[in-house]
Amino acid sequence: MAIYLDHAATSPMRREVLDAMLPVLRAGLGNPSSAHAAGRAARLALDEARESVAASLHADPREVVFTSGGTESINLAIKGAAWAGKATGHRIVTTAVEHRAVLDTCTHLEKFGFEVIRVPVDRYARPDVDALDAALDDRTCLVSLLLANNEVGTITDIEPLVARIRAVTRAPIHLDAVQAAPSMSLDVRELGMDLLSVSGHKLEGPAGSGVMWIRRGTAILPQHHGGSQERHRRAGTEDVAGAVGLARAWQLAETERPATVARVRDLRDRLLAALVALGDVEPTGHPRDRLPGIASVLVGGLDGASLVHALDLAGVCASTGSACTTGSSEPSHVLVAMGIPADEARGALRLSLGRSTTEAEVDQAIAIIGEVVARQRANGGRDLVAIPVTATP
Ligand SMILES: Cc1ncc(COP(=O)(O)O)c(C=O)c1O
């Protein structure tokens, strides 16, 4: 069994979540929009899930929109708010280190006349506040920020940024909290933005489930048409089992967070210290304000993609950065925006731990990574791992 150190890409669904979903799937509940008993049972399960999610966010259940995942929530929040606000302005302000779901959505909107300002960041991936101030004006129709970076784990101190934005514009503010949600408590009233995106599979819930929170009174244009579900904000029959699973996963994450965060952080620090001890390995991301589970480094002289491949063969699941850009030969846009030269950025390795990661797994991974890095370095950075030969048919 491989050692799974890629929880930032997806976290395996936990047993309690499956236990919560199975009765819903087995009962063959009706369509939550149907008027009969089976429909009412589905509606009840969906309403309970919505209330539970709202409690996790300190929000009103009517502000919770179930979606098919983080990417859809982000698309709905950004496109929905941008189109709804186009009459007042066409400028979208975001940062250079957002997830592709945000950046590509913004790039798409440029084709329709929106102007996108990608605020630069410092060497830890935190937005440059002066550049943010300069980007904001009364033509701004939306600001989209990232709470915790998925590649290097840096957490952005959102509240002061929201205050700065509010001083200039009334444009809605969206927060991508997909990567942050498992490790951070999210109180939407305190954070102060208007839209927020979360994904089920990062919370040890089901993939294909997500939430967009929308503050009451915030205008968006729906991006799906064909039904009045989710209070006309997201047409389409709801995935009741997915919503139930996401709600349960989030509830468990909330209850267990203090203990989980402390344990995972200790394991991550141990792993990071061992990586640095290999020599010519530099941690990336903020040294203190970052997610507890992410150990991201630059391994000098090696190619991250080749290292990930060799680790895979040796039984460790890791990544170079975002799973969404796997296969790209370009260095990570996040690392480049942080000012890391492209040739150094190619040595990026991200190991991400989760609640289910054990001490034994971390120790074993440390030994394996040490061997693989030493072998690759001895081979001049080339991946000379023997690929097992299988009989061809
Ligand atoms: C910060 C961030 N935003 C958005 C997404 C996309 O979420 P999903 O995989 O649920 O579509 C991810 C997934 O990696 C992410 O890390």
The ligand as an ORCA input file, in Angstrom:
! r2SCAN-3c Opt
* xyz 0 1
  C      -7.343     26.490     -3.695
  C      -8.177     25.613     -4.573
  N      -9.230     26.136     -5.224
  C     -10.025     25.398     -6.002
  C      -9.802     24.052     -6.193
  C     -10.725     23.248     -7.065
  O     -11.593     22.450     -6.275
  P     -12.281     21.123     -6.878
  O     -11.200     20.114     -7.033
  O     -13.305     20.732     -5.858
  O     -12.922     21.506     -8.151
  C      -8.709     23.462     -5.545
  C      -8.386     22.035     -5.775
  O      -7.256     21.641     -5.714
  C      -7.889     24.261     -4.708
  O      -6.841     23.736     -4.061
*
